[in-house]
Amino acid sequence: MQYRILVCDDDPAIARAIGIYLRAAGYEALEAHDGPEALDLCARKSVHLVIMDIMMPGMDGLRATEILRETQNIPVIMLSAKSEDVDKIDGLTAGADDYVTKPFNPAELMARVRSQLRRYTALGGMAQPREASVFRTGGLEIDDAAKSVTVDGEPVSLTPREYGILCFLTRHAGQVFSISQIYEAVWNETAYNPENTVAVHIRRIREKIEINPKEPKYLKVVWGIGYKVEKLHPKLPG
């Protein structure tokens, strides 16, 4: 299938240039120049990935991504002239899956696009699974065939990265993994200073699956070592 990628940048020249790179790589490219236009296109068309500029007048890319995340889990790559860690954390907190700073290397951007699409097809349910696997701990249930998560029977919407982390830890419930181990297992690449990246995703997962994120029942930190999903007896119906 041909993947459709939306490029949102208030600079038409940049959006057009990225679109040229995408089409040369075999993708279909859509262009938007502000947050509301990007959200409208995502609502009306089947979009598989978004490249979102942060600094835009009116609704910026952070807010647009937060709104998009309310209904869709497609990968989002943030594009920004800012390279400080705090800016990257803001992007990840808003729901982005990756972050690229301007000026960017077109080859690197295309590599990140391919990487995100591979994870989306594997974790987002676009590809047919080879076999069904269901993992349970307490009231938390992950159906890895359907790529779905429920807590006490209520569905939970996760991004592909969030799903990857939670599924990995739940599949090995009770086992503690370091931040580097989690990053390398989910991102499938060598970890270089992954602490902030993983911590942001862990916080977002807790906000979605825990009654009280500050006192988590499922996803716990083991100070000085890493994180684990607690191994609990499955919750009985009724």
C-alpha positions, 0 to 999 in steps of 0.5 A: 500500500502507499502510505499517506503522510501529512506535512504541516508547516506554516512555511509553504516552501518547507512543506513543499520541499518535504513533500518532494522528498516524500514523493521521491521516496514513494509516499503520498504527501499532503500539505497543511500550513496551520494546526486547524488545517492539519486536524481537518485533513486528518479527520477527512482523509486516511493519514498514516503519519504526520510531520508537524512543525511546532512554531506556527501562528494561532494553534501551534504544533503542540496543541494540534498534536494534543487534539489529534491524540484525542482521536488518533494514534498515528505517528507524529514527528515534530519538526522544530528549530528548537533543539533544547531538551525541554523543547523535545520533552514538550513535544513528547509530552504532547504526544509526538513519537519523534523529534527532528530539529531544523535544519534537518538532513532530508535523508535522516528525516526519511529514515525516521519516517520509515522507522515510524511507519514500520512501528505503526504497522507492527504496533498500530494494527495495520498489519495482520498479526501472525498469532493472538497473544493476550497478556493480563495482570490485575484488571489490565489486559493487552490483546497483542493481536488486536493491538488493544488495551483495556483496564477493568474492561474500559478501552485505553487509547495509546500511541504506538510507542506507548503501546510498545512500552506497556506491551513489552513490560506487561509481557514480562510482568514482574521483571524490572528493566532499565531505561536503556533496555526499554528503549532498545526493546521498543525503539529497536535502536541503541540507546543514547541518553534515553532517560527523558524520552522514556520517562515522558512516555511512562508518565503518559501511560500512567495517566491513561491506565492508573486511577492515581498516576502518583500512586501507580498500581500497575506501572511502577518505578524501581528506584535506581534500576528502572521500571516494571509492570506489577504481576497481579492476579487477573481480576475476576469478572463480576 
